[in-house]
Amino acid sequence: MLNIVYGEMPEAVYNTSLYFDNTYYDSWLLDDFAKEMIKSVDKAEVLSGQAVKSKALGVIPATRISGGLKTLLLIYNQPEKVFNASTCGDNCAKWLLRIADKADKDITVNLRHIMDFGRGKFAIRIVNNNTIVHDMSELVEYAGYYIS
């Protein structure tokens, strides 16, 4: 299940881009699920563990992929840590849910805004009040208390 802590969370990794640039492994990009995320989020194709081919930017090093994609790859590869997912756009929301579905245990992220998880049904635990929400209407109702 995806767990979200809204608002300030000092123990979360805040600067996910810098953290990714200094900790990622080439193998992270070569995973089939990661390749699918990269294609979806950045419209890019993995060429190697160190390079991707972006429609917008051409061939770029892995450290130049989008901040949202870096955060998703961190969450996927280091599920025991809590990352600031506010670096992700709404195009990453479905991937957060998919990562949580694939994981052996709950995934926890920190958000400082209300991300749009779409019109469908889902199960997300808002850790701040230990409430499980099932759609955007419920999420906005409960998460709004913690966003300033």
N, C-alpha and C positions, 0 to 999 in steps of 0.2 A: 504494500500500500504506500502511496505517496503521503508523506507527512510534511506539512508546511508550518514553519514558525514565521509569523508576520512581525515586522518591525525590527528594531535593533537587536542584534544577537552577536555579542562580542566574540564568542568562540567560533563563529562561522568564518570561513575563508572569504574575505571580502573582495580582494583584487584577484579575481579568477584568471584574468588574462596573464598577468605576471606569474602567478602560481603555475599555470599550465606551461608557459614558455620555459620554466625552469625545472619541471618535473615530468613532462610527458615522455613516453617511450614510443619508438617507431611502431611497435606492434599495435598500439592503440588505434592507429589509422588503418591497419590492415585487416582488422576484424570485420566480418560481413555486416554485422549490425551497425558498426561505426560508419562503414562505407555508405550504407543506406541513409543514415542521418546526415552525412556530409553532402550527399547528393540532394537531399530534400531541403536542408536548411541553407546551405551556401551555393546550391546549384553547381557543385564542383565534383570532379572525378579524382579519386585517389590514384596517384601515379606511383608512389612509394611511401614508405614510412616517414619520409621527410618532405614530400612535395604533393601538392594537389594542383589540378588544372581547373581554374575558375573561369566561367564564361565572362565575367566582368573584368577580372584582373590578369588572366592568363595563368602561366605556371608560377606558383608562389610557394614559399616554404610553409611548413605546417604552422609555424609561429605567426603567420599572417591570416589564418582563417578567422572567421568572425568570433567576437567575444561570446556570443550565445552558444556557438558550436563548441568552443573551448570549454565552457561551463558544462555542457551536456556530456562531453567526453570525460571530464573530471568526475562527474557524478556517476557515470557508467563504470569507470575504471577504479574509482576510490569510494565505493558506496558507504564506507564506514565514516567518512568525513561529512561535514555539513558545509555546503557552498552557497554563496550569495547568487541565487538564480534570477535576481533582478537585472542581471546583465543579459538575460535572454529576452527576446521578443516573443510575442504571442505565437509565432511560427514554431517555437520550441515547446509549446505546451503539450502537444500530443506526444512528443518524445519523452518528456518527463513522465507522463503516464505510462508509456511503453517501457521505459527503463525500470520503473517501479514494478510493473507486471512481470518483467523478466528476472528481477532480483530475488535472491533466496530469502531476504529479510526486508523490512520496511526501509524506505529511502527517506531521508529528511533533508529538506532544503530550506533556506531562508529567503523570504520575499519581502520587499519593501514597497510593493505595489500590488494591485489586484490583476493577476494575469488572466487572460481570457482562455478558458479551457474548452470553449465551444458550446454548442447547443445540446450535445449528447449527455448521456448519463455517465457518471464516474463515481469513484469512492476516494475521497481525499480527507485526511484527518487534519483539522486545524489544531495544532499542538497547544496554542495559547489557551484554549478553553476545552480541549479534548473532545471536540465535536466532529463527527463525520458528516460531510456534506456530499450530496449526490448530483447536484447540477449548479449552474452558474448563479441562479437565483439564491440558493442557499449559501453558496460561497460568498457572494457579495454581502449578504445579510450579516454573516458572522465575521468575515475578515475585515469588514469596514470599521469595526471597533478598534483595530490594532494598527491601522494605517493612518499616519498623521500628515 
